[in-house]
Amino acid sequence: MATMESLIGLVNRIQRACTVLGDYGGEGMSLWEALPSVAVLGGQSSGKSSVLESVVGRDFLPRGSGIVTRRPLVLQLHKIEDGKAEYAEFLHAPKRRFNDFAAVRKEIADETDRITGKSKQISNIPIHLSIYSPNVVNLTLIDLPGLTKVAVEGQPESIVEDIENMVRSYVEKPNSIILAISPANQDIATSDAIKLAREVDPSGERTFGVLTKLDLMDKGTNALDVLEGRSYRLQHPWVGVVNRSQADINKNVDMIAARRKECEYFETSPEYGHLASKMGAEYLAKLLSKHLETVIRQRIPSIIALINKTIDELNAELDRIGRPIAVDSGAQLYTILEMCRAFDRVFKEHLDGGRPGGDRIYGVFDHQLPAALKKLPFDRHLSLKNVQKVVSEADGYQPHLIAPEQGYRRLIDGSISYFKGPAEASVDAVHFILKELVRKSIAETEELKRFPTLQSDIAAAATESLEKFRDDSRKTVLRLVDMESSYLTVEFFRKIHLEGDKNMNPNSSSNPNSNSNPNAPGPNADRYADYNFRKIGANVNAYINMVCDTLRNSIPKAVVYCQVREAKRSLLNLFYAQIGRREKERLGAMLDEDPQLMERRTTIAKRLELYKSARDEIDSVAWK
């Protein structure tokens, strides 16, 4: 079985480490709060400070009238071996060791004023003080501002409520042991400490009652009804203490001597002699320490459960923000490649539909490209006037004899050239979408968030690759358009020619050359020429529609092949080749992190180490 000193000393060390790492209070149940401590509760001038000094065996607390304790004082007592010099340390001055307890008193006052100023304001920001002494027991005490009933000059009207709320925030915690201090020369029914303790701990399981100023009671009266539990019963026994008198304080009577004087008082007292073994500050400290050990033992399972839960949460947080990076170039290169793979995975999820965004590429082919093709000015290009102009220019000084082939070719070439605009627009639209998906993928890749420089490098490399894919895609789609101009589908025109011969009947009314008067002059020839040009325009338009249908299908295929497919397959190939040739210093520069993130990881790692160490130490000590 572990000794009381080892178990409570362990708790003190853990609480101290928690405090150093900032795991004190905050949201949720921290390890500090899960470990029991003693909250000292009392009204102003109830003798609270004197009790604490008696427990410590040192005169170290500021004194005065009114509110002297204006900030909570978290006091951790650490028992050291006999013969060693006692000393004190403050959390806010970790490199300074105090051997003079008068200097401790001054430091408490100065640190209080640093937050609250020279006013009578209060603050809930605690002062953390550790005292190492052979004359103490391992114990954590929290000295709280004294409860008051009225605001005095220089204090806000809300001071009464502010103090009560602050004190209540400490004593209502289920792991808080309440040390309720009341003066014996006042009616216990009016005790502010007992009143508040009863509200937060109605069963009295966590409350220890302390009665001060027994030596100041009127002659002929005593406090036996309270000490023996008849006036107000608690589950734990009441303890009476006799503090130093003002004369003793003025004479700087040693606290150890004051303890002996207190023992003599109880041993020689006719009223309290039979309780002498259970009275005094020294007995109170041992009683609290023993109870603290019992509570700790009872709560070890829940404490271990909290520690394990917190360890899991801290590990998950470290995984989320990323583990520390090794310093060798191989590990750095591996980390960069892992980050790239994580980004590539997110990018592909966007393209393949696992994440939104890739559907916009389909929208280019299904809506944007067809709409652009419909807007092409074929009606203007194949108008009667333009067809006549192009055909005439193609014949030169001699008119065509049978069919205006050069005119057909020029009209077709001119029409097909219009397809270049929608083809290039499709390439650019898909390029823009891919760039947006790169940006979104970088932002959504959790592993990359810690490395702003690597994010920029990946974005630059991806953009460079996308521009190359865009250039290849533009060349391909323009080549598709040029291919349609370079070789025309002969069967299409042969079919038109054959259908034209069948429909061309000299006696038909549809024949523009037929007329009731075969000797009719000029207008018949003009009508034939107009009909012929319209027919040429219609034939070209029909062919262009066929080409349009072909390009409507082939342009998306070319764009997907050259841009989307290549982005999925080789977006970062150039980047991989570049980083493979980089030296260690340049790799390290790519992995520079946000300083706040680095600080956050360091804090989490320290807390994780604390919790693991605490779990191991509690396991090793508690069950011996």
C-alpha positions as CSV (number, residue, x, y, z in Angstrom):
1,M,0.0,0.0,0.0
2,A,1.4,3.4,-1.0
3,T,2.0,5.8,1.9
4,M,-0.2,8.8,2.3
5,E,2.7,11.1,1.6
6,S,3.7,9.5,-1.6
7,L,0.2,9.5,-3.1
8,I,-0.7,13.0,-2.1
9,G,2.8,14.2,-3.1
10,L,2.3,12.6,-6.5
11,V,-1.0,14.5,-6.8
12,N,0.7,17.7,-5.9
13,R,3.4,17.2,-8.5
14,I,0.8,16.4,-11.2
15,Q,-1.2,19.5,-10.2
16,R,1.9,21.5,-10.4
17,A,2.8,20.2,-13.8
18,C,-0.8,20.8,-15.0
19,T,-0.5,24.4,-13.8
20,V,2.8,25.0,-15.6
21,L,1.2,23.7,-18.8
22,G,-1.9,25.7,-18.5
23,D,-4.2,22.7,-17.7
24,Y,-5.8,24.6,-14.9
25,G,-9.5,25.2,-15.1
26,G,-10.8,26.0,-18.6
27,E,-13.6,24.2,-20.4
28,G,-14.5,20.7,-19.4
29,M,-12.9,18.7,-16.6
30,S,-9.2,19.1,-16.6
31,L,-6.8,16.8,-14.8
32,W,-6.2,19.6,-12.3
33,E,-9.8,19.8,-11.4
34,A,-10.2,16.0,-11.3
35,L,-7.6,15.8,-8.5
36,P,-9.1,16.8,-5.1
37,S,-7.9,20.0,-3.4
38,V,-9.0,21.9,-0.3
39,A,-10.8,25.3,-0.8
40,V,-10.6,27.5,2.2
41,L,-13.8,29.4,2.8
42,G,-14.6,32.0,5.4
43,G,-15.8,35.5,6.0
44,Q,-13.6,38.5,6.4
45,S,-11.7,38.6,9.6
46,S,-12.7,35.0,10.4
47,G,-9.0,34.0,11.0
48,K,-8.7,32.3,7.6
49,S,-5.2,33.6,6.9
50,S,-4.0,32.7,10.4
51,V,-5.2,29.1,10.0
52,L,-3.3,28.8,6.7
53,E,-0.2,30.1,8.3
54,S,-0.5,27.7,11.2
55,V,-0.9,24.8,8.8
56,V,2.2,25.9,6.8
57,G,4.1,26.9,9.9
58,R,5.2,30.2,8.4
59,D,4.1,33.8,8.5
60,F,3.8,34.5,4.8
61,L,0.3,36.0,4.0
62,P,-0.4,39.7,3.6
63,R,-2.4,41.2,6.5
64,G,-4.6,44.3,6.9
65,S,-8.1,45.5,7.2
66,G,-10.9,44.9,4.7
67,I,-10.3,42.7,1.7
68,V,-6.7,41.5,1.8
69,T,-7.0,38.3,-0.3
70,R,-8.2,39.8,-3.6
71,R,-7.1,36.9,-5.8
72,P,-7.3,33.2,-5.2
73,L,-4.1,31.7,-3.9
74,V,-3.4,28.1,-4.9
75,L,-1.1,26.9,-2.2
76,Q,0.7,23.6,-2.8
77,L,2.6,22.2,0.2
78,H,5.3,19.7,-0.5
79,K,6.9,17.8,2.4
80,I,10.7,17.5,2.1
81,E,13.2,15.6,4.2
82,D,14.0,16.9,7.7
83,G,17.1,19.1,7.9
84,K,16.6,20.5,4.4
85,A,16.0,24.2,4.0
86,E,12.5,25.3,3.3
87,Y,11.7,27.5,0.4
88,A,8.9,28.8,-1.8
89,E,8.4,29.2,-5.6
90,F,5.8,31.1,-7.6
91,L,4.5,29.9,-10.9
92,H,4.8,33.4,-12.4
93,A,8.5,33.6,-11.3
94,P,9.7,30.0,-11.8
95,K,13.4,30.7,-11.8
96,R,13.3,32.5,-8.5
97,R,13.5,30.6,-5.2
98,F,12.3,32.4,-2.0
99,N,14.0,31.5,1.3
100,D,12.7,34.6,3.1
101,F,9.0,34.3,3.7
102,A,8.7,38.0,4.3
103,A,9.6,38.3,0.6
104,V,6.9,35.8,-0.2
105,R,4.3,38.0,1.5
106,K,5.5,41.0,-0.4
107,E,5.5,39.0,-3.7
108,I,1.9,38.0,-3.1
109,A,0.9,41.6,-2.5
110,D,2.8,42.8,-5.5
111,E,1.4,40.1,-7.8
112,T,-2.1,40.9,-6.6
113,D,-1.6,44.6,-7.4
114,R,-0.2,43.7,-10.8
115,I,-3.7,42.4,-11.8
116,T,-6.0,44.4,-9.6
117,G,-4.0,47.6,-9.2
118,K,-3.8,49.4,-5.8
119,S,-7.6,49.4,-5.6
120,K,-9.9,47.1,-3.6
121,Q,-11.0,45.2,-6.8
122,I,-10.8,41.5,-6.9
123,S,-9.7,39.1,-9.7
124,N,-10.4,35.4,-10.3
125,I,-6.9,34.9,-11.8
126,P,-5.2,32.7,-9.2
127,I,-1.7,33.1,-7.8
128,H,0.1,29.8,-7.7
129,L,2.6,29.3,-4.8
130,S,4.5,26.1,-3.8
131,I,6.1,25.8,-0.4
132,Y,8.7,23.0,0.2
133,S,9.2,22.4,3.9
134,P,9.8,19.5,6.4
135,N,7.2,21.0,8.6
136,V,4.2,20.5,6.3
137,V,2.1,17.6,5.0
138,N,1.5,17.2,1.3
139,L,-1.6,19.2,0.6
140,T,-3.1,21.6,-1.9
141,L,-5.1,24.5,-0.4
142,I,-6.9,27.3,-2.2
143,D,-7.2,30.5,-0.2
144,L,-10.2,32.5,-1.4
145,P,-11.2,36.1,-0.8
146,G,-13.3,36.5,2.4
147,L,-17.0,36.7,2.1
148,T,-18.5,40.1,3.0
149,K,-21.9,41.6,3.4
150,V,-21.5,45.2,2.4
151,A,-19.3,47.2,0.0
152,V,-17.0,49.7,1.6
153,E,-15.6,52.9,0.1
154,G,-13.5,52.2,-3.0
155,Q,-15.4,49.0,-3.8
156,P,-18.0,48.5,-6.5
157,E,-21.6,47.8,-5.3
158,S,-21.3,44.4,-6.9
159,I,-18.3,43.3,-4.7
160,V,-20.5,41.2,-2.4
161,E,-22.0,39.2,-5.2
162,D,-18.7,39.1,-7.1
163,I,-16.8,37.6,-4.2
164,E,-19.6,35.0,-3.6
165,N,-19.7,34.0,-7.2
166,M,-15.9,33.6,-7.3
167,V,-15.9,31.5,-4.1
168,R,-18.8,29.5,-5.3
169,S,-17.1,28.6,-8.5
170,Y,-14.4,26.8,-6.5
171,V,-16.4,25.2,-3.7
172,E,-19.2,23.8,-5.9
173,K,-16.9,21.5,-7.9
174,P,-17.4,17.9,-6.8
175,N,-13.7,17.3,-6.3
176,S,-13.3,20.3,-3.9
177,I,-13.0,19.7,-0.2
178,I,-14.4,22.6,1.7
179,L,-12.7,24.0,4.7
180,A,-15.4,26.3,6.2
181,I,-13.8,28.6,8.8
182,S,-16.0,30.4,11.4
183,P,-15.1,32.5,14.4
184,A,-16.2,31.0,17.7
185,N,-17.1,34.4,19.2
186,Q,-20.0,34.7,16.7
187,D,-23.2,32.7,16.5
188,I,-22.6,29.7,14.1
189,A,-26.1,30.3,12.6
190,T,-24.7,33.6,11.1
191,S,-21.6,32.0,9.6
192,D,-21.2,33.0,6.0
193,A,-18.9,30.0,5.4
194,I,-21.3,27.4,6.8
195,K,-24.2,29.0,4.9
196,L,-22.5,28.8,1.5
197,A,-21.0,25.3,2.3
198,R,-24.5,24.0,3.1
199,E,-25.8,25.3,-0.3
200,V,-23.1,23.6,-2.4
201,D,-22.7,20.6,-0.2
202,P,-26.0,19.9,1.6
203,S,-25.0,16.4,2.7
204,G,-21.8,17.8,4.3
205,E,-19.7,15.0,2.7
206,R,-17.1,17.5,1.5
207,T,-17.2,20.0,4.3
208,F,-14.8,20.3,7.2
209,G,-15.7,22.9,9.9
210,V,-13.0,24.9,11.6
211,L,-13.7,27.1,14.6
212,T,-11.3,29.9,15.3
213,K,-10.8,32.5,18.1
214,L,-11.8,30.0,20.9
215,D,-9.5,32.0,23.2
216,L,-11.5,35.2,22.5
217,M,-14.9,34.0,23.7
218,D,-16.6,35.7,26.6
219,K,-15.8,34.2,30.0
220,G,-18.3,31.6,31.0
221,T,-19.0,30.6,27.4
222,N,-17.5,27.9,25.2
223,A,-18.0,26.3,21.8
224,L,-18.5,22.7,22.9
225,D,-21.9,22.5,21.3
226,V,-20.4,23.3,18.0
227,L,-17.2,21.2,18.4
228,E,-19.2,18.2,19.5
229,G,-21.7,18.6,16.7
230,R,-24.8,19.5,18.6
231,S,-25.3,23.0,17.2
232,Y,-24.6,22.1,13.6
233,R,-23.6,18.5,12.6
234,L,-21.2,17.7,9.8
235,Q,-20.2,14.3,8.6
236,H,-16.6,15.2,9.5
237,P,-15.6,16.4,13.0
238,W,-15.2,20.0,13.8
239,V,-11.7,21.2,14.6
240,G,-10.9,24.1,16.9
241,V,-7.8,26.2,16.4
242,V,-6.2,29.0,18.4
243,N,-4.3,31.4,16.2
244,R,-1.6,33.9,17.2
245,S,-2.8,37.0,18.9
246,Q,-2.1,40.4,17.5
247,A,0.5,40.8,20.3
248,D,2.2,37.6,19.1
249,I,2.2,38.9,15.5
250,N,3.6,42.2,16.6
251,K,6.4,40.4,18.5
252,N,7.0,38.1,15.4
253,V,6.4,35.0,17.5
254,D,7.7,32.0,15.6
255,M,4.9,29.8,14.1
256,I,6.4,26.6,15.5
257,A,6.3,28.2,18.9
258,A,2.8,29.3,18.2
259,R,1.8,25.7,17.5
260,R,3.3,24.6,20.8
261,K,1.4,27.3,22.6
262,E,-1.8,26.2,20.9
263,C,-1.3,22.6,22.0
264,E,-0.8,23.8,25.6
265,Y,-4.0,25.8,25.4
266,F,-6.1,22.8,24.6
267,E,-4.3,20.4,26.9
268,T,-4.8,22.8,29.9
269,S,-8.3,24.0,29.0
270,P,-11.0,22.7,31.4
271,E,-13.6,22.9,28.6
272,Y,-11.6,21.5,25.7
273,G,-9.0,19.2,27.4
274,H,-10.9,16.0,26.5
275,L,-10.7,17.1,22.8
276,A,-7.1,18.2,22.9
277,S,-5.9,15.4,20.7
278,K,-8.3,16.4,18.0
279,M,-7.7,20.1,18.1
280,G,-5.2,22.5,16.6
281,A,-3.8,23.5,13.2
282,E,-1.3,20.6,13.1
283,Y,-4.1,18.1,13.7
284,L,-6.2,19.9,11.1
285,A,-3.5,19.5,8.4
286,K,-3.1,15.8,9.1
287,L,-6.8,15.3,9.1
288,L,-7.2,17.0,5.7
289,S,-4.2,15.2,4.3
290,K,-5.6,11.8,5.4
291,H,-9.0,12.6,4.0
292,L,-7.5,13.8,0.8
293,E,-5.7,10.5,0.4
294,T,-9.0,8.6,1.0
295,V,-10.8,10.7,-1.6
296,I,-7.9,10.3,-4.1
297,R,-8.0,6.5,-3.7
298,Q,-11.8,6.4,-4.2
299,R,-11.5,8.5,-7.3
300,I,-8.5,6.8,-8.9
301,P,-10.7,4.8,-11.4
302,S,-12.5,8.0,-12.6
303,I,-9.2,9.9,-12.7
304,I,-7.5,7.2,-14.8
305,A,-10.6,7.1,-17.1
306,L,-10.3,10.9,-17.5
307,I,-6.6,10.6,-18.2
308,N,-7.1,7.9,-20.8
309,K,-9.9,9.9,-22.5
310,T,-7.7,13.0,-22.6
311,I,-4.8,11.0,-23.9
312,D,-7.0,9.8,-26.8
313,E,-8.2,13.3,-27.5
314,L,-4.7,14.7,-27.5
315,N,-3.4,12.0,-29.8
316,A,-6.3,12.7,-32.1
317,E,-5.5,16.4,-32.1
318,L,-1.9,15.7,-32.8
319,D,-2.9,13.5,-35.7
320,R,-5.1,16.2,-37.0
321,I,-2.5,19.0,-37.0
322,G,0.3,16.6,-37.8
323,R,3.2,15.1,-35.9
324,P,6.6,16.8,-35.7
325,I,8.8,16.6,-38.8
326,A,12.1,14.7,-38.7
327,V,15.2,16.7,-39.6
328,D,16.9,14.3,-42.1
329,S,16.3,14.9,-45.8
330,G,14.8,11.5,-46.4
331,A,12.1,11.9,-43.8
332,Q,11.4,15.4,-45.1
333,L,11.1,14.2,-48.7
334,Y,8.8,11.4,-47.5
335,T,6.6,13.9,-45.6
336,I,6.4,16.1,-48.7
337,L,5.4,13.2,-50.9
338,E,2.7,12.1,-48.3
339,M,1.3,15.7,-48.3
340,C,1.2,15.6,-52.2
341,R,-0.5,12.2,-52.2
342,A,-3.1,13.5,-49.7
343,F,-3.8,16.6,-51.9
344,D,-3.9,14.4,-55.0
345,R,-6.5,12.2,-53.4
346,V,-8.7,15.1,-52.5
347,F,-8.3,16.5,-56.1
348,K,-9.4,13.3,-57.7
349,E,-12.4,13.0,-55.4
350,H,-13.5,16.4,-56.8
351,L,-13.1,15.2,-60.3
352,D,-14.7,11.8,-59.8
353,G,-17.7,13.1,-57.8
354,G,-16.7,12.2,-54.3
355,R,-16.6,15.9,-53.6
356,P,-18.5,18.7,-55.5
357,G,-17.0,20.6,-58.4
358,G,-16.1,18.0,-61.1
359,D,-19.7,18.2,-62.4
360,R,-19.0,21.7,-63.6
361,I,-16.7,20.2,-66.3
362,Y,-19.7,18.2,-67.6
363,G,-21.7,21.5,-67.6
364,V,-19.1,23.0,-70.1
365,F,-19.8,20.1,-72.6
366,D,-23.5,19.8,-72.0
367,H,-24.5,23.4,-71.9
368,Q,-21.7,25.9,-72.6
369,L,-20.3,24.3,-75.8
370,P,-23.7,23.6,-77.5
371,A,-24.9,27.1,-76.7
372,A,-21.8,28.6,-78.2
373,L,-22.1,26.5,-81.4
374,K,-25.7,27.6,-81.8
375,K,-24.6,31.2,-81.8
376,L,-22.1,30.9,-84.6
377,P,-23.0,33.3,-87.5
378,F,-23.6,30.7,-90.2
379,D,-26.7,32.5,-91.4
380,R,-24.7,35.6,-92.2
381,H,-21.8,33.7,-93.8
382,L,-24.1,31.6,-96.0
383,S,-26.5,34.3,-96.9
384,L,-27.3,34.7,-100.7
385,K,-25.2,37.8,-101.1
386,N,-22.1,36.3,-99.3
387,V,-22.4,33.0,-101.2
388,Q,-22.6,34.8,-104.5
389,K,-19.6,36.9,-103.5
390,V,-17.4,34.0,-102.4
391,V,-18.3,31.8,-105.4
392,S,-17.7,34.7,-107.8
393,E,-14.3,35.5,-106.3
394,A,-13.3,31.8,-106.4
395,D,-13.9,31.6,-110.1
396,G,-11.7,34.5,-111.0
397,Y,-12.0,35.9,-114.6
398,Q,-13.7,32.7,-115.9
399,P,-17.0,31.5,-114.6
400,H,-17.3,27.9,-113.4
401,L,-18.5,25.5,-116.0
402,I,-20.3,22.8,-114.0
403,A,-20.0,23.2,-110.2
404,P,-18.2,26.0,-108.3
405,E,-15.9,23.6,-106.3
406,Q,-13.5,26.3,-105.2
407,G,-16.5,28.3,-104.0
408,Y,-17.8,25.4,-102.1
409,R,-14.4,24.8,-100.5
410,R,-14.0,28.5,-99.6
411,L,-17.5,28.6,-98.1
412,I,-16.8,25.4,-96.1
413,D,-13.4,26.6,-94.9
414,G,-14.8,29.9,-93.8
415,S,-17.7,28.2,-91.9
416,I,-15.5,25.6,-90.2
417,S,-13.1,28.4,-89.0
418,Y,-15.9,29.6,-86.7
419,F,-15.7,26.4,-84.7
420,K,-12.3,27.5,-83.3
421,G,-13.8,30.0,-81.0
422,P,-16.1,27.6,-79.1
423,A,-13.4,24.9,-79.1
424,E,-10.8,27.3,-77.4
425,A,-13.5,28.6,-75.0
426,S,-14.2,25.0,-73.9
427,V,-10.5,24.5,-73.3
428,D,-10.3,27.7,-71.2
429,A,-13.4,27.0,-69.3
430,V,-12.2,23.5,-68.2
431,H,-8.8,25.0,-67.4
432,F,-10.4,27.6,-65.1
433,I,-12.5,24.8,-63.3
434,L,-9.4,22.7,-62.8
435,K,-7.5,25.6,-61.3
436,E,-10.4,26.2,-58.9
437,L,-10.5,22.6,-57.9
438,V,-6.7,22.7,-57.2
439,R,-7.3,25.7,-54.9
440,K,-10.2,24.0,-53.2
441,S,-8.3,20.7,-52.8
442,I,-5.4,22.5,-51.2
443,A,-7.7,24.2,-48.7
444,E,-9.5,21.0,-47.9
445,T,-6.4,18.8,-47.4
446,E,-6.0,18.8,-43.7
447,E,-2.5,17.5,-43.8
448,L,-1.4,20.5,-45.8
449,K,-2.8,23.2,-43.5
450,R,0.3,23.2,-41.3
451,F,2.7,24.0,-44.2
452,P,1.8,27.3,-46.0
453,T,5.0,27.3,-48.1
454,L,4.3,23.8,-49.3
455,Q,0.8,24.8,-50.1
456,S,2.1,27.6,-52.3
457,D,4.6,25.3,-54.0
458,I,2.0,22.7,-54.8
459,A,-0.4,25.3,-56.1
460,A,2.3,26.8,-58.4
461,A,3.4,23.3,-59.7
462,A,-0.2,22.3,-60.3
463,T,-0.9,25.5,-62.1
464,E,2.1,25.1,-64.3
465,S,1.0,21.6,-65.2
466,L,-2.5,22.7,-65.9
467,E,-1.2,25.4,-68.3
468,K,0.8,22.8,-70.2
469,F,-2.3,20.6,-70.4
470,R,-4.3,23.6,-71.6
471,D,-1.8,24.3,-74.4
472,D,-1.8,20.7,-75.5
473,S,-5.6,20.6,-75.4
474,R,-5.9,23.9,-77.4
475,K,-3.5,22.5,-80.1
476,T,-5.6,19.3,-80.2
477,V,-9.0,20.9,-80.6
478,L,-7.8,23.3,-83.2
479,R,-6.2,20.4,-85.0
480,L,-9.6,18.7,-85.0
481,V,-11.1,21.8,-86.6
482,D,-8.4,22.0,-89.1
483,M,-8.8,18.3,-89.9
484,E,-12.4,19.0,-90.9
485,S,-11.2,21.7,-93.4
486,S,-8.3,19.6,-94.8
487,Y,-10.4,16.7,-96.0
488,L,-14.1,17.0,-96.9
489,T,-16.5,14.1,-97.0
490,V,-17.0,13.4,-100.7
491,E,-19.9,11.1,-100.2
492,F,-22.0,13.9,-98.7
493,F,-21.7,16.0,-101.9
494,R,-22.1,13.1,-104.3
495,K,-25.4,12.2,-102.5
496,I,-26.6,15.8,-102.8
497,H,-25.6,15.8,-106.5
498,L,-27.6,12.6,-107.2
499,E,-30.6,13.9,-105.4
500,G,-30.4,17.1,-107.3
501,D,-30.4,15.3,-110.7
502,K,-33.5,13.4,-109.8
503,N,-35.3,16.5,-108.8
504,M,-34.2,18.5,-111.8
505,N,-37.1,17.9,-114.4
506,P,-37.1,20.4,-117.3
507,N,-40.9,20.4,-117.5
508,S,-41.3,20.7,-113.8
509,S,-42.7,23.9,-112.4
510,S,-40.0,23.7,-109.8
511,N,-37.4,24.0,-112.5
512,P,-36.3,27.6,-112.5
513,N,-35.5,27.4,-116.2
514,S,-39.0,26.3,-117.2
515,N,-41.4,29.0,-118.5
516,S,-44.5,29.2,-120.6
517,N,-42.5,31.4,-122.9
518,P,-39.1,29.9,-123.7
519,N,-38.1,33.1,-125.3
520,A,-38.5,35.0,-122.1
521,P,-35.5,37.3,-121.5
522,G,-33.2,38.1,-118.5
523,P,-35.2,37.6,-115.4
524,N,-35.3,33.8,-115.8
525,A,-31.5,33.7,-115.9
526,D,-31.4,35.8,-112.6
527,R,-33.9,33.5,-111.0
528,Y,-31.8,30.5,-111.9
529,A,-28.7,32.2,-110.5
530,D,-30.4,33.0,-107.2
531,Y,-31.7,29.5,-106.9
532,N,-28.3,28.1,-107.6
533,F,-26.6,30.2,-105.0
534,R,-29.2,29.4,-102.4
535,K,-28.8,25.7,-103.2
536,I,-25.0,26.1,-102.7
537,G,-25.6,27.8,-99.3
538,A,-28.1,25.1,-98.2
539,N,-25.7,22.4,-99.2
540,V,-22.8,24.0,-97.3
541,N,-25.0,24.6,-94.3
542,A,-26.1,20.9,-94.3
543,Y,-22.4,19.9,-94.4
544,I,-21.5,22.3,-91.7
545,N,-24.3,20.9,-89.5
546,M,-22.8,17.5,-89.9
547,V,-19.4,18.8,-89.0
548,C,-20.9,20.6,-86.0
549,D,-22.4,17.3,-84.7
550,T,-19.0,15.7,-85.1
551,L,-17.1,18.4,-83.2
552,R,-19.8,18.6,-80.5
553,N,-18.7,15.1,-79.6
554,S,-15.0,15.2,-80.4
555,I,-14.1,18.5,-78.7
556,P,-15.1,17.2,-75.2
557,K,-13.2,14.0,-75.8
558,A,-10.1,15.9,-76.7
559,V,-10.4,18.3,-73.7
560,V,-11.0,15.4,-71.3
561,Y,-8.1,13.4,-72.8
562,C,-5.6,16.3,-72.8
563,Q,-6.7,18.2,-69.6
564,V,-8.8,16.2,-67.2
565,R,-7.2,12.8,-67.8
566,E,-3.7,14.2,-67.6
567,A,-4.6,16.2,-64.4
568,K,-5.7,13.0,-62.8
569,R,-2.6,11.1,-64.0
570,S,0.3,13.5,-63.8
571,L,-0.7,16.8,-62.2
572,L,2.4,16.8,-59.8
573,N,4.8,14.8,-61.9
574,L,6.9,17.9,-62.7
575,F,6.8,18.8,-59.0
576,Y,8.0,15.3,-58.0
577,A,11.0,15.6,-60.4
578,Q,11.9,19.1,-59.0
579,I,11.8,18.1,-55.3
580,G,13.8,15.0,-55.9
581,R,16.7,17.2,-56.9
582,R,16.4,19.7,-54.0
583,E,18.8,19.8,-51.1
584,K,18.0,19.3,-47.5
585,E,17.8,23.1,-46.7
586,R,15.3,23.7,-49.5
587,L,13.2,20.7,-48.4
588,G,13.2,22.1,-44.9
589,A,12.1,25.5,-46.2
590,M,9.1,23.9,-47.9
591,L,8.0,22.4,-44.5
592,D,8.1,25.6,-42.5
593,E,5.0,25.8,-40.4
594,D,2.8,28.4,-38.9
595,P,4.5,29.4,-35.6
596,Q,1.2,29.3,-33.8
597,L,0.7,25.7,-35.0
598,M,4.1,24.7,-33.9
599,E,3.5,26.2,-30.5
600,R,0.1,24.4,-30.4
601,R,1.8,21.1,-31.2
602,T,4.5,21.6,-28.6
603,T,1.9,22.4,-25.9
604,I,-0.2,19.3,-26.9
605,A,2.9,17.1,-26.8
606,K,3.9,18.4,-23.4
607,R,0.3,17.8,-22.1
608,L,0.3,14.4,-23.6
609,E,3.6,13.5,-21.9
610,L,2.2,14.9,-18.6
611,Y,-1.0,12.8,-18.8
612,K,0.9,9.6,-19.8
613,S,3.4,10.2,-17.0
614,A,0.5,10.9,-14.5
615,R,-1.2,7.7,-15.5
616,D,1.9,5.6,-15.1
617,E,2.8,7.2,-11.7
618,I,-0.7,6.9,-10.3
619,D,-0.7,3.2,-11.4
620,S,2.6,2.6,-9.8
621,V,1.9,4.4,-6.5
622,A,-1.8,3.8,-5.9
623,W,-1.8,0.0,-5.9
624,K,1.4,-0.8,-4.1
